[in-house]
Amino acid sequence: MRPTYAVINLSNLKKNFINIRKKIGQAKVMAVVKANAYGHGVKEVVNSLNSLGKNRPEYFAVAICDEAVELRKLNVKQPILVFEPFEKNEADSVFRYKIIPTVFEDFHLKELLNAKRRLIGKVHLDERIKVHVKVDTGMNRLGIRYDKAFDFIEKLSKNNKFLIDGVYTHFATSDETDKTFANLQLKRFNELLNDLKKKNINYGLAHSANSGAIIDMPDSYFDMVRPGISLYGYYPSEDTSESFPLYPVMSLISRVASIKEIFPIETVSYGRLFTASQKTKIISVPIGYADGFVRNLTNKAQAIINGKIYNLVGRVTMDRIMFEINNHEVKIGDKVILLGKEKDLEINAWDWSKILNTIPYEITCNISKRVPRIYKN
Ligand SMILES: Cc1ncc(COP(=O)(O)O)c(C=O)c1O
């Protein structure tokens, strides 16, 4: 077996979760575990969070219906919300697997009713179909516009075939220093909730806060919060405060696979993008862009080996990368930390993000299936 793996530190996951709980007080938590728990492995993440007893998440959320079905097959008992609107051919799964769909169009309601009719006598059906209504307060991606939402929700609340279990919105800029727009979204959402309250319309749980808002917008907690990236140990941007500690959950490890000596003006890897200026040693490490070690890290990433930092040299290839170790004592088989910590040295997903002009979300999601996840408690 190739000695390349991701270590998933489940005790860090649990610490992050508990820190979020402490921060938010009484609100419930909907743990966001879409995209294979941001690349960390949904089964182990969910089981680990569920091992927290009375502290475990009250809800889980995923992006797509298949992910919710997977959670049910893993025996998850909590309510599961799907953020993306379901496809017509997924409506049956909503009932078969007791999934909560996001709705914001009349045709979503029609499709649910059609599916329910099809399934009469085939599966156990609750009297009313539980839904969460997504309200678009300015993100302009998904949801019913905030100024049209009252009518939609009022009408839905009168339809006894449905039960509004929740109403939610999503922030575009909660992780930015300037909260002007996030506060405008919050104000629009608050106004809607107040209008609904005035008319005694039961909208279930109100929720809006992603990690950025959990960290910096306590007025946005309402009845439930929806942390994603913070569970996995990262602040959503470098502009939020760091008002509670988070610990990265994923490390990426490999081993020194070969060592060779090269001489001045000799070059390394495709395209010859690194030229030795002196006699030096080059090691190769068995990981590449097929594993999520992105090609644009060429000549830019670093690794920790035996307590020292080394520079990646030459182009990242599909299966292998190279580092210059000069004349240091490094042996075949020595551990190579590509993401992770050793003593006071650390390379984390922010270091890659700065090189790649992205965010840690993309880094952890991109670590491919080919990299086995090793779970550590
Ligand atoms: C609707 C919704 N809520 C919550 C989250 C979690 O966001 P974050 O990972 O920034 O905490 C996401 C993630 O994209 C989302 O789409």
The ligand as an SDF file (V2000), in Angstrom:
LIG
                    3D

 16 16  0  0  0  0  0  0  0  0999 V2000
  -27.0850   26.7910    3.4240 C   0  0  0  0  0  0  0  0  0  0  0  0
  -25.7860   26.5730    4.1060 C   0  0  0  0  0  0  0  0  0  0  0  0
  -25.7190   26.6840    5.4390 N   0  0  0  0  0  0  0  0  0  0  0  0
  -24.5650   26.4880    6.1180 C   0  0  0  0  0  0  0  0  0  0  0  0
  -23.3960   26.1850    5.4510 C   0  0  0  0  0  0  0  0  0  0  0  0
  -22.1160   26.0270    6.2450 C   0  0  0  0  0  0  0  0  0  0  0  0
  -21.2520   27.0800    5.9550 O   0  0  0  0  0  0  0  0  0  0  0  0
  -19.7960   27.1760    6.6130 P   0  0  0  0  0  0  0  0  0  0  0  0
  -19.0530   25.9870    6.0950 O   0  0  0  0  0  0  0  0  0  0  0  0
  -19.2580   28.4520    6.1080 O   0  0  0  0  0  0  0  0  0  0  0  0
  -19.9950   27.1170    8.0800 O   0  0  0  0  0  0  0  0  0  0  0  0
  -23.4140   26.0830    4.0600 C   0  0  0  0  0  0  0  0  0  0  0  0
  -22.1680   25.8020    3.3440 C   0  0  0  0  0  0  0  0  0  0  0  0
  -21.9430   26.1420    2.2280 O   0  0  0  0  0  0  0  0  0  0  0  0
  -24.6330   26.2650    3.3630 C   0  0  0  0  0  0  0  0  0  0  0  0
  -24.7140   26.1700    2.0380 O   0  0  0  0  0  0  0  0  0  0  0  0
  1  2  1  0
  2  3  1  0
  2 15  2  0
  3  4  2  0
  4  5  1  0
  5  6  1  0
  5 12  2  0
  6  7  1  0
  7  8  1  0
  8  9  2  0
  8 10  1  0
  8 11  1  0
 12 13  1  0
 12 15  1  0
 13 14  2  0
 15 16  1  0
M  END
$$$$
